Each structure stands twice: as C-alpha cells, then as structure tokens.
Amino acid sequence: MVALLVVLTVLCCIGVDLALKRREKAAAEARLVREPAALFPSQTAQELPGGLFVHSGHTWAKLDSSGAVQVGLDGFAQGILGRVDRFELPPDGATVRQGEPAFAALQSGKRIEFVSPVDGVVCAVNERINADPAAARKEPYGKGWAFAIRPSNLSRNLTKLRIGAEASAWLEKEVRSFTEFLTLYRAVPAEVGVTLPDGGIHAEGVMETMDGEILQIAIRKYFR
C-alpha cells in the first residue's frame, strides 16, 4: 500500500511538472507574437502612406504626377535589413520586370536582392540613399525611394499588388510570420536577433547578423 502511494505521488509530481513546462512554453511562444511596433520600434509595419502599392517581395510602387512610378523598400524590409554598406541600383534606361530582381543591398560582404514591383524602364535613380542610408531607413516611403520607372504594363501589374487596408493587414501578418520564422531558428542565438527581457525578440536589423542557409531561406521567403 505504501509503495502504491509512493508511485502515485511520483506520477502526480511528474504530471504537475509536465503541465508547468507546457504552460511556460506556451507563455514564451505567446510573448514572441508581439505587436509590430515592439518588433520594429523605429518603423512599424502599418505606417503606409495613401496611394502606395505593395509587392509581396516587400517593395513598394507609387505613381507620381509625371506618370513615373517610384520604387523602394517597405518598412518591414528596411526594419529587418538594418544598416547597409550601400545599395546597388539599376542604371538609368535599364528594363525591369515585376517580380524579378532589380536592385540589391550590400551588407558586410552579403548581397541581398529585391524585386521590382512593376514592369518598365528605369528613368531616375536616387543616389542619395547611398549618401545617407540612415535617413532612407527612417523614411522608407519618402527619402528611401530607390529608383523610378516609366511603367509599361501598369494596369496589369497593379492587380498583383496590395494597397490601403489590405496592404497594412498583409504587412502585419508578415511581421508575425517573420517572428515565427525567428522562433523556428531560435536555437541559433547569433542569427535570430536580440532577446528582450520579457522573452520577445527585437527583430530590427536582425539580417545584419544573418548568414549562410538561414539568410538564403529568409530571402526566398520574404523578398521574392
């Protein structure tokens, strides 16, 4: 009888311990699903100006009064990218295609390509983003434009882009997806960002520390 009570007590303790561990794991995972502003303090995902179209590769397109389309990186891309050495921009007169690589960020020996949101011919290049990349990062939808295009298939291209509330909701979803992506690779601390005191992840500039396979996976998943 005594032996049975001991066994039951041990089993009870094991059950309580497992329950506590499950609760702690659930709480930790919940903390990782944070608001976008907490993940990207300087540039939240929802701050989209009116009239801005967003591509699934995290580039944006904005039609100006001359009929040209300005192109740049959205706040999500600028946020996780962090500091860059310089941007490799297309030459004036180059032909670009929607969804195909058009420009790149060079960062500590790495080259991260970004796609064009629309078809057309490059008609202007913003070299100032290389003269003052910090300003471009702080104002991704203003000073952060990369180049301008004379569009060739604008009506068709726009049907594949998001705008307004749809774009904002999608960007917020992308932020949460990226948080889950970092959580999946959290076993490699040097590559998944800085852990906050409450267990969340500070994702801003995280790609500065990414390299190798995890970098390539992130590029394929978020910048294509």
Disulfide bonds with the S-S distance in Angstrom:
none
